[in-house]
């Protein structure tokens, strides 16, 4: 994902987890330090991260934009 590409809630994306491709949906753009998906996320407006939910397992994760690929 390049910096000029914007992700929004409901966008379908994929990412790599433990060497496997995982598909899911963007649930939230995180733009400040917060707790999400069981960990502290050190995000900011200039360095946002995204909370995503796996289609297969329903588990939530947080990733930087560079780790996500729009499907």
Buried (B, 14 or more C-beta within 10 A) or exposed (E): BEEEEEBEEEBEBBBEBEEEEBBBBBBBBBEEEBEBBEEEBEBEEEEBBBBBBBEEEEEBBBBBBEBBEEE
